[in-house]
């Protein structure tokens, strides 16, 4: 996971003076909402604890890396230990004085569910605070079966997944998970932290991330006209699922979720810019620019599959002709993976030329069926374009993402986890 080097904490001020116990910074401090400050500082500390791994990190190092005072760090870590999110990882020799106690993150202290709701399949994963997959479920689903039928499948699989793993770790004295596997049951509120997605009791469920084909409104969790499934237009997916599950729900496009997960895990382009191209039942892109997921002003960025590259081409389900998506999928249906890769490469070249990205990452079940063909096909087109343009250095590198079959579901879980560590944008 990526760290937070270069990001400073905000030291709380008292009265009209400077920060209490703060290190001199030579500038007048800017006031900030106390709750926001606490959340920001806690996120910085949590991310450093996660990055340190089992080896741990000392409070002095935390203060140095965040710019917070030792007093502020002590308060934050004391609260995290009390809530079960941090624990001692031993002692480290000091250059003077007594050995320093080092702290580590407790990965099992919290979990998130990530779901990839595709046109014909649901994949759900339960991950811990480290992003490690604890359990997984798959089930066939028909996105055209209607909202009630589809939501019933999601609720049943999510509740069953959580019940299988977390039934024994609900807060002591709490209602546990009895009955949550039923579509008409009381939801998952028995394992959710009070007050929404943030540090709570050990073993708590932070919420559920849902990733599905776009276009959609990520901010409000409302679907637009999903290609091939116009009946979903205007459906409030986030609120409908939150009501049924009883926990926070975040909704995003499948490609954005995958891009977020890849960025957080440091599998993108080393903090730079990359495009994740997902070819499965459809085709879309997740864009990370300057280290952050780019969703656009209306959260509609990444509709990569519907760029027209053949004016008189076949009709696409979006209503246009000659879209990259329809050309790719028709080649796949003919069994011509090489042609599908070439078409994808042309579209990827357009994207690379437009945004000057550092890497192209490929994923999705269709890519997974012939990874070498797609990597070589896309890379060949990008290399030819670079030669024609006389680009400096090598062509944009192309590679298949790790864990391609569940990269979207894992990314969907990061929709809940990343903000906890101050990484909401990637």
LINSUL-V233743 format. One record per residue. N is the residue number from 0. SS is DSSP state (A for helix, B for strand, O for the rest). D_LAST is the distance of its C-alpha to the last C-alpha in Angstrom with 2 decimals. Layout:
n,ss,d_last
N,SS,D_LAST
N,SS,D_LAST
//
This chain:
n,ss,d_last
0,O,10.51
1,O,9.10
2,O,11.03
3,O,11.22
4,O,14.06
5,O,15.08
6,O,13.89
7,O,17.06
8,O,18.24
9,O,20.59
10,O,24.12
11,O,26.13
12,B,29.23
13,O,32.67
14,O,35.19
15,O,35.29
16,O,34.83
17,O,32.04
18,B,29.47
19,O,31.29
20,O,31.57
21,O,28.87
22,O,28.88
23,O,30.48
24,O,28.10
25,O,30.82
26,O,29.49
27,O,30.03
28,O,27.26
29,O,25.60
30,O,26.02
31,O,23.25
32,O,23.46
33,A,24.23
34,A,22.18
35,A,19.06
36,A,19.87
37,A,20.44
38,A,17.20
39,A,15.23
40,A,17.41
41,A,17.33
42,A,13.55
43,A,13.92
44,A,16.80
45,A,15.35
46,A,12.44
47,A,15.24
48,A,17.47
49,A,15.17
50,A,14.70
51,A,18.49
52,A,19.32
53,A,22.95
54,A,24.29
55,O,23.02
56,B,22.83
57,B,25.49
58,A,25.43
59,A,26.60
60,A,23.69
61,A,21.30
62,A,23.21
63,A,23.17
64,A,19.44
65,A,18.53
66,O,21.59
67,O,22.81
68,O,26.47
69,A,27.71
70,A,29.09
71,A,25.79
72,A,24.16
73,A,27.22
74,A,26.98
75,A,23.35
76,A,24.01
77,A,27.28
78,A,25.72
79,A,23.10
80,A,26.05
81,A,28.13
82,O,25.57
83,O,25.22
84,O,21.65
85,B,22.91
86,B,26.06
87,B,28.12
88,B,27.60
89,B,30.87
90,B,32.16
91,B,31.73
92,O,34.59
93,O,34.66
94,O,36.13
95,O,38.38
96,O,39.16
97,O,38.17
98,O,35.41
99,B,31.91
100,B,30.43
101,B,26.98
102,B,24.59
103,B,22.15
104,B,19.79
105,O,21.70
106,A,19.54
107,A,22.12
108,A,22.06
109,B,19.71
110,B,18.63
111,B,16.77
112,B,18.00
113,B,16.12
114,B,18.44
115,B,18.62
116,B,21.44
117,O,22.77
118,O,26.01
119,O,28.10
120,B,26.27
121,B,24.26
122,B,22.24
123,B,21.10
124,B,19.65
125,B,19.78
126,B,17.38
127,B,17.76
128,O,15.52
129,O,14.89
130,O,13.71
131,O,17.19
132,B,18.98
133,B,22.12
134,B,23.75
135,B,23.50
136,B,25.59
137,B,26.39
138,B,28.78
139,B,30.12
140,O,29.58
141,O,30.82
142,A,28.53
143,A,31.75
144,A,33.56
145,O,32.66
146,A,30.34
147,A,32.48
148,A,32.86
149,A,29.20
150,A,28.05
151,A,30.82
152,A,29.46
153,A,25.92
154,A,27.41
155,A,29.80
156,A,27.38
157,A,24.73
158,A,27.59
159,A,29.23
160,A,26.19
161,A,25.65
162,A,29.40
163,A,29.79
164,A,27.50
165,A,27.32
166,O,30.86
167,O,32.07
168,O,29.37
169,O,29.56
170,O,30.42
171,O,34.01
172,O,36.43
173,O,33.95
174,O,34.74
175,O,32.78
176,O,32.00
177,O,35.50
178,O,35.63
179,O,31.95
180,O,32.48
181,O,34.68
182,O,33.49
183,O,35.52
184,O,34.65
185,O,33.31
186,O,29.63
187,O,27.41
188,A,27.94
189,A,29.78
190,A,26.70
191,B,24.29
192,O,23.81
193,O,25.74
194,O,23.87
195,O,20.76
196,O,17.34
197,O,17.59
198,O,19.62
199,O,22.93
200,O,25.60
201,O,25.17
202,O,24.58
203,B,23.21
204,B,21.25
205,B,18.22
206,B,18.35
207,B,17.86
208,B,15.13
209,B,16.88
210,B,15.79
211,B,18.63
212,O,19.84
213,O,19.54
214,O,20.28
215,B,19.39
216,B,18.48
217,O,15.15
218,O,16.13
219,O,19.52
220,O,18.99
221,B,21.91
222,B,22.58
223,O,24.08
224,O,26.46
225,B,24.90
226,O,26.53
227,O,29.70
228,B,29.47
229,A,30.42
230,A,31.66
231,A,28.16
232,O,27.85
233,O,27.28
234,O,26.80
235,O,24.91
236,A,23.07
237,A,20.98
238,A,24.09
239,A,26.39
240,A,24.49
241,A,23.84
242,A,27.58
243,A,28.54
244,A,26.27
245,O,26.53
246,O,22.93
247,O,19.80
248,B,18.42
249,B,15.29
250,B,15.79
251,B,13.74
252,B,14.70
253,A,14.83
254,A,13.18
255,A,10.11
256,A,9.87
257,A,10.53
258,A,8.04
259,A,5.15
260,A,7.48
261,A,8.28
262,A,5.30
263,A,5.29
264,O,8.95
265,O,9.33
266,O,11.16
267,O,10.06
268,O,11.78
269,O,11.61
270,O,9.03
271,O,10.81
272,O,11.01
273,B,11.78
274,B,13.11
275,B,13.25
276,B,16.79
277,B,17.98
278,B,21.77
279,O,23.39
280,O,25.48
281,O,23.88
282,B,21.71
283,B,18.42
284,B,15.36
285,B,11.61
286,B,10.56
287,B,7.75
288,B,9.62
289,O,9.55
290,O,6.12
291,B,4.81
292,B,5.92
293,O,9.57
294,O,11.65
295,O,14.60
296,O,17.05
297,O,18.29
298,O,15.18
299,O,17.27
300,O,15.58
301,O,15.67
302,O,19.29
303,A,19.90
304,A,22.77
305,A,24.96
306,O,25.54
307,B,29.30
308,O,30.61
309,O,34.14
310,O,35.94
311,O,38.65
312,O,36.51
313,O,36.49
314,B,35.53
315,O,31.99
316,O,31.42
317,O,29.51
318,O,32.93
319,O,32.49
320,B,34.03
321,O,32.77
322,B,29.07
323,A,27.11
324,A,26.47
325,A,30.18
326,A,31.25
327,A,28.91
328,A,29.89
329,A,33.56
330,A,33.52
331,A,32.01
332,A,34.74
333,O,37.33
334,O,36.03
335,O,35.27
336,A,31.89
337,A,32.61
338,A,33.00
339,A,29.82
340,A,27.94
341,A,29.74
342,A,28.87
343,A,25.18
344,A,25.50
345,A,27.12
346,A,24.33
347,A,21.68
348,A,23.91
349,A,23.92
350,A,20.14
351,A,20.08
352,A,22.94
353,A,21.42
354,A,17.99
355,O,18.91
356,O,15.87
357,O,15.78
358,B,15.78
359,B,16.57
360,B,15.63
361,B,18.05
362,B,18.21
363,O,20.25
364,A,23.70
365,A,25.64
366,A,23.87
367,A,24.30
368,A,28.01
369,O,28.48
370,A,25.57
371,A,27.81
372,A,29.26
373,A,26.02
374,A,24.58
375,A,27.91
376,A,28.52
377,A,25.29
378,A,25.48
379,A,29.11
380,A,28.50
381,A,25.76
382,A,28.12
383,A,31.01
384,A,29.17
385,A,28.22
386,A,31.89
387,A,33.17
388,A,31.03
389,O,31.87
390,O,28.23
391,O,27.81
392,O,26.79
393,O,25.97
394,O,24.66
395,O,21.02
396,B,20.53
397,B,20.26
398,B,19.56
399,B,19.29
400,O,16.31
401,O,17.36
402,O,18.33
403,A,18.50
404,A,20.51
405,A,18.10
406,A,14.64
407,A,14.34
408,A,15.74
409,A,13.55
410,A,10.41
411,A,12.38
412,A,12.85
413,A,9.19
414,A,9.66
415,A,11.97
416,A,10.83
417,A,7.28
418,A,9.10
419,A,11.86
420,O,10.20
421,O,8.83
422,O,5.10
423,O,5.57
424,O,3.78
425,O,0.00
//
